[in-house]
């Protein structure tokens, strides 16, 4: 879970999750804002793929990709001394 150390670390050296399309999303210590950022970006992908997958599956796939990166950053932060 996010903690005060992550907030301080983010101020010193911001971290990003990166979508396969190249868009970088700033990691924030507020899970609600992070969720909104991920959902908003993923929703944009249904307009980029032009029917290669259903819109819903494309959005879920991108959300999962970004959430996986976010969990890794959180886990790495929690393991720091």
C-alpha positions in Angstrom: 0.0 0.0 0.0 1.1 3.6 -0.5 3.0 5.0 2.4 4.6 8.3 3.4 8.0 7.2 2.1 6.5 6.7 -1.4 5.0 10.2 -1.2 8.4 11.7 -0.3 10.3 9.6 -2.9 7.8 10.7 -5.6 8.6 14.3 -4.8 12.3 13.7 -5.2 12.2 11.4 -8.2 8.8 10.9 -9.9 7.9 7.4 -11.1 5.8 6.6 -14.1 3.9 3.6 -15.4 4.3 3.4 -19.2 1.6 2.1 -21.6 2.5 0.1 -24.7 1.5 3.1 -26.7 4.3 5.2 -25.1 2.1 7.3 -22.8 3.6 7.8 -19.3 1.3 8.2 -16.3 2.7 9.7 -13.2 2.4 7.5 -10.1 0.5 9.3 -7.4 0.2 8.3 -3.7 -3.6 8.5 -4.1 -5.2 5.3 -5.3 -8.4 6.9 -6.4 -6.6 9.4 -8.6 -4.3 6.6 -10.0 -7.4 4.5 -10.8 -9.0 7.4 -12.6 -5.8 8.1 -14.6 -5.6 4.4 -15.6 -9.3 4.1 -16.5 -9.2 7.4 -18.6 -6.1 6.3 -20.5 -7.4 2.8 -21.1 -10.7 4.2 -22.5 -8.7 6.1 -25.1 -7.3 2.8 -26.5 -10.6 1.6 -27.8 -10.4 4.4 -30.3 -6.8 3.5 -31.3 -7.2 -0.2 -32.2 -10.1 0.1 -34.7 -11.8 -3.2 -33.9 -8.9 -5.6 -33.4 -10.6 -6.5 -30.1 -13.9 -5.5 -28.7 -13.8 -2.2 -27.0 -14.4 -3.7 -23.6 -11.6 -6.3 -23.8 -9.1 -3.7 -25.1 -9.9 -1.4 -22.1 -9.5 -4.2 -19.6 -6.3 -5.4 -21.2 -4.7 -1.9 -21.0 -6.0 -1.4 -17.4 -4.4 -4.7 -16.4 -1.1 -3.8 -18.1 -0.9 -0.5 -16.2 -2.2 -1.9 -12.8 0.5 -4.6 -13.0 3.2 -2.0 -13.3 1.7 0.0 -10.5 1.7 -3.0 -8.2 5.3 -3.7 -8.9 6.3 -0.1 -8.0 4.3 -0.3 -4.8 5.9 -3.7 -3.9 9.4 -2.3 -4.6 8.7 0.7 -2.5 7.5 -1.4 0.4 10.7 -3.5 0.3 13.0 -0.5 0.7 14.5 -0.1 4.2 
